[in-house]
Amino acid sequence: MCQLLGMNSRLPASLTLSFTGFSQRGGCTDHHSDGWGIAFFESEGQNPGRAARHFVDKESAATSPIAQMLRSYPIKSHNVVAHVRKATVGGVTLENCHPFVRELWGRYWFFAHNGDLKDFNPPLHGNFKPVGNTDSELAFCWLMQELNKSHASVPTVEELSHTLRDLAPRIAKHGTFNFLLSNGQALWAHASTKLHYVLRQYPFSEVKLKDEDVSVDLSELNGPDDRLAIVVTEPLTTNEHWVAMQPGELRAFCDGALLV
C-alpha cells in the first residue's frame, strides 16, 4: 500500500521537515519504492498561488535525485500533496506516479490515493480521462467529472466538502479509498483505513522525526500568526498528538485549521 502526505497552512509554510522524513519511507524506512511525487501551489508573497509545481519520479523517493533536491528546496506553499508508491494496480511507470493533476474551473487540482479498488469501472463522459492505468487516476477522473456535473463554477469549500461526502462513499464501496485532494483553496482528506492529522500553531515546540534522527524547534521557524495542518498515513513525529481519522470520515482543512 502507498503512503500519503498533505499540508494546509494559513501562511506560506515550508514542507522541508515533513518531506525529509516522509521521503525516507519511499524505500529506506519502508518498502514504498515504486515511484513518488509531490505537487504544491507556489505562494505569491503571503498569498496562495494559483500556479502549480508538480514533480514525479518512478525511482524510489529515498534515492531519487529529484527528491534529494526537494529535501533542501525552500518550498513555500499553502497546500501540498505528496505520495510514495507501492505498486498494486498499474506498472512502475512515470504516468502512474501520484499526485495526479487536472484543471477544473480554471484551477489546478491535485489528487493522491492509497488503497485498492475492485470492480470500479465508471463511465467517463467528459474531458477527464486517465493517462496511466491505475485505479487511483480513474477514481480522480470520475471525481472531477462528477464535481463538474454538480457545480457550474468554483463552489465554496463548504459546498465542495458536502459534494465530496456524497461522492467518496460511492468509490469507497469498491475497496480501500484513502485520498488527499487540493485545489489550492483547501485540503480534503478521506480515510478508509488509515490516515492521521496534526494541527500545529502557536506556541510551537520541538518535534522529533520518526524516520530520521532529527529534531527541530518549530518555534524558531514559525511566528504567532502561523498555523498549519499535516495529514499523513502514519505519524511523522514521535512527540506530537496525531489524530487518527475514522473509516469513512472526510475532513477539510482551510487556513491551517480543521473546517467543522
Backbone bond lengths (Angstrom), bond angles and torsions (degrees), N, CA, C in turn:
res aa  C-N    CA-C-N  psi(-1)  N-CA   C-N-CA  omega(-1)  CA-C   N-CA-C  phi
1 M - - - 1.459 - - 1.525 109.86 -
2 C 1.303 116.40 152.55 1.458 122.66 -177.47 1.522 110.48 -84.91
3 Q 1.332 115.75 176.47 1.453 120.54 174.60 1.519 109.61 -132.03
4 L 1.329 114.99 147.83 1.454 123.19 -174.27 1.520 110.77 -117.49
5 L 1.341 114.58 151.95 1.459 121.75 173.65 1.521 108.43 -145.86
6 G 1.307 116.83 129.11 1.455 121.60 176.76 1.507 111.25 -136.83
7 M 1.338 116.18 153.88 1.457 121.59 176.01 1.513 109.83 -138.62
8 N 1.318 116.10 138.23 1.460 122.71 171.12 1.516 107.27 -131.26
9 S 1.332 116.09 132.45 1.459 119.77 -172.66 1.528 111.35 -135.92
10 R 1.319 115.22 147.72 1.469 120.84 176.57 1.513 111.34 -70.53
11 L 1.342 116.60 -42.42 1.454 123.96 177.70 1.527 108.29 -118.01
12 P 1.326 117.98 163.50 1.468 119.02 177.85 1.524 110.72 -54.93
13 A 1.313 116.03 127.61 1.463 120.70 -175.65 1.512 109.91 -130.24
14 S 1.319 115.10 155.77 1.459 121.41 178.60 1.518 110.00 -92.66
15 L 1.321 116.72 139.58 1.459 121.99 176.62 1.525 111.45 -103.68
16 T 1.332 116.98 9.09 1.462 120.57 -173.79 1.521 112.37 -55.82
17 L 1.340 117.21 -45.95 1.465 120.35 -178.03 1.518 111.24 -63.04
18 S 1.320 117.01 -51.80 1.463 120.33 -177.21 1.520 111.68 -65.40
19 F 1.336 117.23 -40.32 1.466 119.78 -178.67 1.524 110.74 -68.75
20 T 1.330 117.50 -31.97 1.470 120.78 177.97 1.526 110.31 -59.88
21 G 1.324 116.87 -48.05 1.451 119.95 178.65 1.512 112.73 -70.95
22 F 1.337 116.12 -42.72 1.457 121.21 -177.00 1.524 112.00 -63.27
23 S 1.318 117.62 -41.93 1.470 120.71 -176.82 1.525 112.12 -64.94
24 Q 1.335 117.52 -23.67 1.468 119.65 177.49 1.523 112.17 -67.78
25 R 1.325 115.84 -19.51 1.471 119.17 177.68 1.521 111.56 -75.85
26 G 1.316 116.53 -11.29 1.450 121.24 178.23 1.520 111.92 -86.49
27 G 1.341 117.05 57.38 1.450 120.65 174.81 1.511 115.90 113.48
28 C 1.342 117.53 -3.93 1.474 119.70 -179.44 1.531 110.04 -110.00
29 T 1.340 117.10 -70.25 1.462 119.74 178.63 1.519 112.24 -87.84
30 D 1.320 117.71 -5.69 1.461 122.51 176.42 1.527 107.89 -149.81
31 H 1.333 116.56 177.48 1.467 120.56 -168.11 1.532 113.15 -103.08
32 H 1.319 118.36 20.23 1.466 121.07 -177.65 1.528 109.49 -86.79
33 S 1.334 115.46 76.47 1.465 120.82 -169.42 1.526 113.92 -112.79
34 D 1.358 117.33 15.42 1.465 120.51 -174.92 1.531 112.44 -100.23
35 G 1.314 116.17 37.76 1.452 120.93 178.86 1.521 111.82 113.57
36 W 1.306 115.29 164.34 1.459 120.88 -179.23 1.530 108.19 -159.11
37 G 1.313 115.39 170.71 1.460 119.29 176.88 1.510 111.67 -168.05
38 I 1.317 114.68 162.56 1.464 121.41 176.38 1.525 108.29 -148.58
39 A 1.320 116.47 141.83 1.460 122.23 177.26 1.522 108.28 -137.34
40 F 1.313 116.16 137.35 1.467 118.66 179.87 1.515 110.27 -152.33
41 F 1.304 114.63 155.86 1.450 122.70 176.75 1.526 107.61 -93.38
42 E 1.307 116.32 114.09 1.465 120.76 -179.23 1.530 109.18 -67.38
43 S 1.327 116.61 127.18 1.463 120.46 -178.69 1.515 111.33 -71.72
44 E 1.331 114.98 146.66 1.458 122.26 175.26 1.526 107.88 -107.51
45 G 1.328 115.13 93.36 1.461 118.85 -172.14 1.518 109.24 66.51
46 Q 1.328 116.50 -125.83 1.455 120.99 178.37 1.528 112.04 -91.82
47 N 1.317 116.68 -3.12 1.460 120.68 -174.12 1.526 111.49 -98.91
48 P 1.345 116.96 149.83 1.472 119.74 175.93 1.518 110.70 -63.25
49 G 1.313 116.70 136.62 1.451 121.34 178.50 1.516 111.41 -91.77
50 R 1.328 115.90 155.35 1.464 120.94 176.92 1.529 111.27 -96.76
51 A 1.326 116.74 -20.11 1.467 120.55 -179.42 1.527 109.64 -78.34
52 A 1.338 114.98 144.18 1.455 120.53 -174.29 1.520 111.55 -114.44
53 R 1.314 115.85 141.72 1.464 122.26 167.63 1.527 107.34 -109.53
54 H 1.336 115.85 136.83 1.456 121.05 -172.84 1.527 108.64 -140.40
55 F 1.324 116.97 118.16 1.457 122.60 179.19 1.526 108.75 -123.13
56 V 1.331 117.26 128.60 1.459 121.74 172.86 1.527 108.50 -135.46
57 D 1.323 115.56 154.97 1.454 121.15 -179.42 1.520 107.87 -154.28
58 K 1.328 117.61 137.47 1.466 120.35 177.85 1.522 111.89 -82.35
59 E 1.336 117.24 -7.41 1.462 120.81 173.65 1.533 109.36 -77.98
60 S 1.322 117.14 165.33 1.459 119.83 179.69 1.524 110.48 -70.18
61 A 1.323 116.57 147.40 1.462 121.03 -179.33 1.527 112.03 -65.60
62 A 1.336 116.31 -27.54 1.462 119.85 -178.50 1.523 112.18 -70.55
63 T 1.352 116.95 -26.26 1.467 120.13 -175.41 1.522 113.51 -117.26
64 S 1.328 118.02 -8.97 1.457 121.69 -176.41 1.527 112.28 -65.05
65 P 1.341 118.97 128.64 1.465 121.29 175.43 1.533 112.23 -61.53
66 I 1.338 116.89 -30.56 1.466 119.58 177.71 1.524 110.28 -67.99
67 A 1.325 116.86 -41.84 1.461 120.42 176.79 1.518 111.06 -64.08
68 Q 1.331 116.61 -38.11 1.460 120.41 177.33 1.522 110.61 -60.90
69 M 1.326 116.93 -41.88 1.453 120.82 177.61 1.526 111.23 -62.17
70 L 1.337 116.81 -42.12 1.456 120.58 -176.62 1.520 112.43 -72.60
71 R 1.332 117.45 -23.62 1.459 119.40 177.04 1.517 111.62 -66.76
72 S 1.334 116.75 -20.20 1.468 119.88 177.95 1.523 112.02 -114.85
73 Y 1.350 116.94 -4.75 1.466 120.76 -179.81 1.531 108.93 -75.06
74 P 1.316 118.83 131.29 1.474 120.77 -176.85 1.523 112.06 -78.26
75 I 1.341 116.18 72.06 1.460 120.93 177.68 1.525 108.88 -62.41
76 K 1.313 116.54 125.84 1.451 122.15 174.58 1.530 107.05 -124.61
77 S 1.306 116.09 110.77 1.454 119.97 -173.25 1.517 110.55 -150.45
78 H 1.337 114.81 159.68 1.456 121.18 172.75 1.530 112.01 -94.60
79 N 1.341 116.28 -23.98 1.463 120.45 -177.88 1.525 110.23 -143.39
80 V 1.329 116.13 127.93 1.462 122.89 -177.43 1.531 108.73 -136.86
81 V 1.335 116.73 141.15 1.462 122.36 172.35 1.526 107.58 -131.28
82 A 1.346 116.81 128.75 1.470 121.83 179.23 1.526 109.56 -133.28
83 H 1.354 115.26 162.16 1.456 120.03 -172.04 1.525 109.43 -156.45
84 V 1.328 117.66 137.64 1.462 122.27 167.06 1.525 106.93 -119.30
85 R 1.336 115.82 136.92 1.460 120.94 -164.95 1.527 113.51 -109.46
86 K 1.307 115.79 136.85 1.454 124.78 164.28 1.516 105.28 -116.57
87 A 1.334 117.77 105.12 1.456 122.14 -170.16 1.527 111.60 -64.60
88 T 1.341 115.50 127.86 1.464 121.80 172.53 1.525 110.22 -123.55
89 V 1.336 116.70 -42.32 1.468 121.80 175.93 1.519 107.65 -122.39
90 G 1.340 117.37 124.32 1.462 121.09 -178.48 1.514 111.57 93.14
91 G 1.329 116.29 145.39 1.452 121.68 -176.91 1.512 113.18 -72.92
92 V 1.335 114.77 171.15 1.470 121.18 178.40 1.526 107.31 -82.71
93 T 1.318 115.39 83.01 1.457 122.47 -178.30 1.516 109.09 -132.41
94 L 1.319 115.52 162.28 1.456 120.50 -177.08 1.518 111.48 -62.83
95 E 1.329 117.21 -39.81 1.465 119.64 -176.40 1.525 113.09 -69.90
96 N 1.340 116.69 -13.83 1.458 119.88 178.54 1.528 112.98 -97.22
97 C 1.327 117.43 3.92 1.465 120.85 179.92 1.535 110.42 -83.21
98 H 1.304 115.46 136.86 1.460 122.59 175.67 1.545 108.72 -89.15
99 P 1.310 119.34 161.89 1.463 129.06 -4.54 1.526 111.29 -73.15
100 F 1.332 114.42 154.62 1.456 121.04 173.46 1.530 108.09 -96.08
101 V 1.322 115.69 150.99 1.464 121.05 -175.34 1.523 109.38 -127.61
102 R 1.325 115.97 134.02 1.463 122.24 174.00 1.531 108.55 -139.97
103 E 1.341 114.80 161.19 1.469 120.83 175.01 1.513 109.67 -106.69
104 L 1.339 117.45 137.34 1.463 123.41 174.63 1.518 108.65 -150.01
105 W 1.342 116.30 129.52 1.462 122.78 179.84 1.531 112.21 58.39
106 G 1.326 116.97 32.87 1.453 120.10 178.44 1.509 114.80 75.36
107 R 1.336 116.49 19.20 1.465 121.39 177.36 1.522 108.90 -131.57
108 Y 1.343 116.37 147.74 1.457 120.80 172.38 1.532 109.41 -80.84
109 W 1.330 114.70 146.61 1.454 121.94 176.40 1.530 108.41 -126.13
110 F 1.329 116.39 137.08 1.464 122.97 176.94 1.523 108.58 -112.04
111 F 1.334 115.82 143.65 1.462 120.16 179.75 1.522 109.26 -146.13
112 A 1.334 116.88 136.31 1.466 122.64 173.14 1.525 108.24 -140.02
113 H 1.336 115.88 145.23 1.461 121.56 -171.45 1.525 110.42 -133.00
114 N 1.306 115.11 144.03 1.453 123.10 172.96 1.519 107.49 -124.21
115 G 1.331 116.85 118.44 1.456 120.14 177.43 1.513 111.98 140.93
116 D 1.326 115.54 -178.17 1.461 123.41 178.40 1.520 109.44 -125.81
117 L 1.333 115.82 137.34 1.465 121.83 177.53 1.526 108.66 -115.78
118 K 1.316 116.41 130.08 1.461 122.36 -177.85 1.532 109.71 -109.41
119 D 1.328 115.64 138.17 1.468 121.73 176.67 1.519 112.00 53.92
120 F 1.325 115.97 39.01 1.461 121.55 177.45 1.528 108.10 -104.85
121 N 1.308 116.00 100.58 1.463 121.43 -177.48 1.530 110.03 -135.59
122 P 1.316 117.67 66.10 1.467 120.22 -175.70 1.531 111.05 -73.91
123 P 1.312 117.51 150.62 1.470 119.82 174.46 1.522 110.28 -71.70
124 L 1.315 116.38 134.33 1.464 121.98 176.41 1.523 107.70 -112.14
125 H 1.329 115.90 116.74 1.458 120.72 -172.03 1.523 113.53 -101.67
126 G 1.336 116.97 -26.96 1.451 120.10 -169.03 1.507 114.31 -103.11
127 N 1.342 115.14 -139.52 1.461 122.23 -174.25 1.518 113.48 -88.32
128 F 1.311 117.98 -2.86 1.464 120.59 -174.42 1.523 109.50 -99.17
129 K 1.316 115.85 103.83 1.461 122.28 -179.91 1.540 108.87 -129.87
130 P 1.326 117.46 142.58 1.471 120.11 179.05 1.529 112.00 -66.74
131 V 1.320 115.43 145.39 1.459 121.99 172.57 1.522 109.42 -92.51
132 G 1.334 116.39 -41.52 1.454 121.71 177.01 1.518 111.29 -93.26
133 N 1.328 116.36 -158.97 1.465 120.07 -176.96 1.520 112.33 -131.30
134 T 1.346 116.29 39.81 1.459 120.37 177.17 1.529 110.51 -98.39
135 D 1.336 115.73 153.03 1.453 120.78 172.40 1.528 110.50 -65.54
136 S 1.319 116.50 -27.43 1.464 121.54 -178.56 1.522 111.53 -65.97
137 E 1.329 117.28 -50.05 1.459 120.01 -179.52 1.526 110.67 -65.63
138 L 1.328 117.28 -35.57 1.456 120.88 176.38 1.525 110.43 -61.31
139 A 1.328 117.21 -43.64 1.468 121.16 178.53 1.523 110.69 -62.92
140 F 1.313 117.03 -41.07 1.468 121.49 178.83 1.528 110.48 -62.21
141 C 1.327 117.12 -46.24 1.465 120.34 179.75 1.522 111.16 -61.08
142 W 1.321 116.52 -40.73 1.467 119.20 178.83 1.531 111.02 -66.11
143 L 1.333 116.97 -41.44 1.464 120.20 176.85 1.524 111.04 -59.47
144 M 1.329 117.29 -45.36 1.459 120.65 179.48 1.526 111.16 -62.53
145 Q 1.327 115.75 -41.11 1.463 120.38 178.80 1.524 110.96 -61.13
146 E 1.344 116.24 -45.56 1.454 120.10 -176.57 1.525 111.79 -72.81
147 L 1.328 118.05 -34.26 1.462 120.15 174.22 1.520 110.35 -62.74
148 N 1.319 115.66 -42.41 1.458 121.03 179.76 1.531 111.12 -63.15
149 K 1.315 117.34 -35.95 1.458 121.72 178.07 1.531 111.87 -72.98
150 S 1.328 116.69 -27.62 1.464 120.96 -174.01 1.521 113.30 -86.47
151 H 1.346 117.03 -22.59 1.465 120.26 -175.63 1.528 109.13 -136.79
152 A 1.328 116.49 140.88 1.465 121.11 -178.54 1.521 112.03 -80.04
153 S 1.333 117.18 -27.09 1.467 122.47 179.14 1.517 107.77 -150.60
154 V 1.331 116.42 -175.41 1.464 119.68 -175.61 1.532 110.17 -60.85
155 P 1.312 118.00 113.77 1.466 120.00 177.07 1.519 111.24 -81.27
156 T 1.316 117.01 177.14 1.454 121.03 175.82 1.523 109.74 -71.98
157 V 1.316 116.03 164.12 1.462 120.61 177.34 1.523 110.15 -59.35
158 E 1.330 116.41 -39.57 1.468 120.55 179.39 1.524 110.91 -63.80
159 E 1.334 117.24 -42.75 1.464 120.40 179.49 1.522 111.15 -66.01
160 L 1.333 116.39 -41.04 1.460 120.11 177.52 1.526 110.88 -63.02
161 S 1.315 116.41 -40.47 1.463 120.10 179.44 1.526 110.46 -62.11
162 H 1.325 116.39 -40.83 1.467 120.52 178.80 1.526 110.86 -62.20
163 T 1.343 116.77 -44.76 1.465 120.69 -179.57 1.522 110.84 -65.79
164 L 1.324 117.45 -42.32 1.469 120.73 180.00 1.526 111.53 -64.57
165 R 1.341 117.31 -33.33 1.465 119.43 177.37 1.522 111.47 -67.27
166 D 1.314 116.20 -23.91 1.465 120.06 175.34 1.527 111.14 -82.14
167 L 1.331 117.35 -38.74 1.461 121.42 -174.03 1.531 113.18 -79.58
168 A 1.328 117.33 -40.70 1.468 120.91 -172.76 1.525 113.35 -56.01
169 P 1.346 120.21 -43.96 1.471 119.03 -179.91 1.529 113.28 -64.07
170 R 1.318 117.24 -24.43 1.469 120.17 -179.63 1.526 110.90 -71.13
171 I 1.340 116.72 -23.69 1.464 120.64 173.24 1.527 110.01 -91.13
172 A 1.340 116.50 -41.15 1.462 121.51 -174.57 1.526 112.62 -61.38
173 K 1.326 118.56 -23.52 1.464 120.04 179.04 1.529 111.51 -67.82
174 H 1.343 116.40 -12.11 1.466 120.70 178.87 1.533 112.61 -92.94
175 G 1.329 117.47 -1.48 1.465 118.81 179.32 1.512 112.27 152.36
176 T 1.318 115.53 -151.29 1.463 121.70 -177.69 1.521 109.44 -84.83
177 F 1.333 116.79 125.00 1.458 120.88 -173.08 1.532 110.20 -136.30
178 N 1.332 115.43 67.33 1.464 120.94 168.61 1.524 107.03 -85.19
179 F 1.337 118.24 127.44 1.459 118.68 -179.47 1.521 112.19 -148.24
180 L 1.340 114.53 158.74 1.456 123.88 171.17 1.515 107.70 -122.81
181 L 1.337 116.40 140.76 1.457 122.94 -178.17 1.519 108.41 -143.10
182 S 1.333 116.54 136.79 1.466 120.07 176.11 1.514 110.24 -147.15
183 N 1.330 115.28 144.77 1.468 121.80 172.92 1.526 111.36 -119.58
184 G 1.328 117.15 16.52 1.453 121.45 -179.16 1.508 113.72 89.95
185 Q 1.325 117.84 -15.14 1.459 121.87 177.01 1.521 111.71 -93.51
186 A 1.318 115.92 -33.78 1.462 121.88 -176.07 1.519 108.65 -157.03
187 L 1.331 115.49 174.27 1.461 123.04 174.70 1.521 107.30 -124.18
188 W 1.344 116.13 124.82 1.461 120.97 176.94 1.520 109.19 -107.13
189 A 1.335 115.62 138.92 1.463 121.66 179.56 1.520 108.43 -130.82
190 H 1.334 115.99 131.46 1.457 121.57 177.36 1.522 108.79 -123.79
191 A 1.326 116.13 131.74 1.461 121.42 -178.08 1.520 110.71 -110.83
192 S 1.328 115.67 133.06 1.463 121.64 167.71 1.521 109.67 -105.32
193 T 1.335 115.13 -43.17 1.462 119.77 -176.24 1.524 112.20 -127.61
194 K 1.340 116.80 -53.04 1.456 118.35 -170.03 1.528 110.80 -146.24
195 L 1.334 115.78 115.48 1.454 122.77 175.51 1.518 107.44 -159.57
196 H 1.345 116.52 137.33 1.461 121.96 -178.05 1.525 109.88 -130.12
197 Y 1.341 115.77 152.87 1.462 119.20 174.60 1.523 110.42 -139.16
198 V 1.324 114.46 155.86 1.457 121.73 174.86 1.520 107.91 -136.34
199 L 1.327 116.87 142.39 1.461 123.12 177.56 1.519 108.35 -107.94
200 R 1.329 116.07 124.67 1.457 121.36 -179.72 1.519 109.76 -112.96
201 Q 1.321 116.29 129.69 1.453 121.26 178.09 1.522 109.61 -156.42
202 Y 1.315 115.51 173.10 1.469 121.50 -178.89 1.535 109.97 -63.81
203 P 1.351 119.37 139.21 1.470 127.03 -2.91 1.531 111.32 -81.84
204 F 1.322 115.74 133.57 1.459 121.54 -178.47 1.530 110.45 -83.06
205 S 1.324 116.13 155.52 1.459 121.10 -178.08 1.522 110.02 -132.77
206 E 1.311 116.55 -176.59 1.461 121.65 177.54 1.524 109.74 -79.07
207 V 1.338 116.19 139.43 1.463 120.87 176.34 1.522 108.76 -121.74
208 K 1.326 115.13 150.65 1.459 121.60 -178.99 1.526 109.06 -120.32
209 L 1.341 116.70 122.12 1.454 121.23 -179.89 1.533 110.85 -67.50
210 K 1.319 115.07 145.20 1.457 121.39 178.48 1.519 111.60 -82.17
211 D 1.354 117.01 -34.00 1.461 121.30 -171.76 1.521 114.20 -96.93
212 E 1.329 117.35 -7.97 1.460 121.60 176.03 1.520 108.67 -142.78
213 D 1.328 116.54 154.27 1.455 121.24 179.77 1.528 108.60 -82.02
214 V 1.340 115.04 71.22 1.454 121.62 -175.66 1.524 109.14 -135.28
215 S 1.326 116.17 134.47 1.459 122.82 173.39 1.521 108.40 -124.63
216 V 1.323 116.39 140.71 1.460 121.19 -178.70 1.521 108.73 -136.47
217 D 1.333 115.34 133.17 1.460 121.11 175.26 1.522 108.46 -86.37
218 L 1.329 117.32 103.97 1.459 121.48 -175.68 1.522 112.68 -67.34
219 S 1.330 117.54 -19.30 1.469 119.72 178.64 1.523 111.66 -68.19
220 E 1.347 117.06 -20.86 1.461 120.57 177.97 1.525 111.69 -81.99
221 L 1.336 117.31 -14.36 1.468 121.99 -176.00 1.519 112.65 -110.84
222 N 1.330 117.42 -13.36 1.457 121.32 -174.62 1.520 111.10 -130.79
223 G 1.329 114.95 151.56 1.448 121.16 178.21 1.523 111.99 -110.45
224 P 1.339 117.70 -177.55 1.469 121.83 -177.09 1.524 113.78 -60.68
225 D 1.333 117.90 -26.07 1.467 120.26 -177.34 1.524 113.42 -88.74
226 D 1.332 117.57 -7.71 1.464 120.61 -178.99 1.525 110.53 -77.30
227 R 1.312 114.52 143.50 1.464 121.46 177.31 1.524 107.41 -158.78
228 L 1.332 117.24 131.09 1.458 119.24 -178.30 1.513 111.72 -150.24
229 A 1.323 114.32 156.17 1.460 122.32 176.53 1.520 108.54 -118.31
230 I 1.324 116.44 137.01 1.457 123.20 174.94 1.526 107.66 -117.31
231 V 1.336 116.02 129.68 1.464 121.83 177.89 1.521 107.72 -120.23
232 V 1.321 116.41 132.95 1.461 119.70 -175.24 1.528 109.62 -153.09
233 T 1.318 116.41 157.39 1.461 120.35 178.62 1.524 110.78 -62.99
234 E 1.324 116.39 -53.83 1.466 122.60 177.58 1.523 108.54 -120.76
235 P 1.340 119.35 139.86 1.469 121.66 -178.78 1.521 112.47 -49.89
236 L 1.337 115.14 139.54 1.463 121.74 -178.49 1.517 112.81 -89.29
237 T 1.323 116.96 -22.23 1.467 120.80 -176.57 1.522 109.46 -122.29
238 T 1.324 114.18 161.64 1.470 119.60 -175.80 1.519 112.69 -101.58
239 N 1.331 119.04 -8.68 1.463 120.36 -173.01 1.525 112.94 -128.46
240 E 1.356 116.47 29.05 1.455 120.35 175.22 1.526 109.87 -122.37
241 H 1.321 115.24 161.16 1.468 120.42 -179.93 1.520 109.47 -89.61
242 W 1.334 115.83 96.24 1.459 121.94 178.19 1.523 108.74 -89.82
243 V 1.319 116.58 132.62 1.460 122.57 -179.34 1.523 109.03 -97.47
244 A 1.312 116.86 124.64 1.468 121.68 177.64 1.522 109.17 -82.05
245 M 1.333 116.58 124.61 1.456 120.70 176.80 1.527 110.22 -75.98
246 Q 1.312 115.91 149.97 1.457 121.49 -177.84 1.533 110.72 -88.90
247 P 1.330 118.12 151.39 1.465 121.15 177.37 1.535 111.36 -55.44
248 G 1.333 115.82 130.41 1.450 120.83 -179.46 1.517 114.58 86.12
249 E 1.323 117.10 -0.40 1.467 120.91 -177.14 1.526 110.64 -85.82
250 L 1.329 116.52 135.17 1.454 122.81 172.83 1.514 108.82 -117.78
251 R 1.333 116.84 128.21 1.454 122.53 -179.69 1.522 110.00 -121.68
252 A 1.318 116.00 144.66 1.463 122.26 174.75 1.526 108.36 -116.44
253 F 1.335 116.20 135.01 1.452 122.27 178.49 1.520 108.02 -118.48
254 C 1.333 115.86 129.19 1.459 121.63 -177.30 1.517 108.72 -140.78
255 D 1.337 117.06 133.55 1.471 122.05 -178.44 1.533 111.47 55.81
256 G 1.326 116.91 34.30 1.450 121.15 175.95 1.511 114.50 76.79
257 A 1.319 117.44 10.66 1.463 121.42 -178.39 1.522 109.70 -127.44
258 L 1.320 114.40 161.11 1.455 120.88 176.71 1.514 108.88 -79.50
259 L 1.322 116.53 125.64 1.461 121.13 179.01 1.511 107.99 -84.97
260 V 1.326 116.41 119.08 1.469 121.65 -177.25 1.535 108.02 -95.44
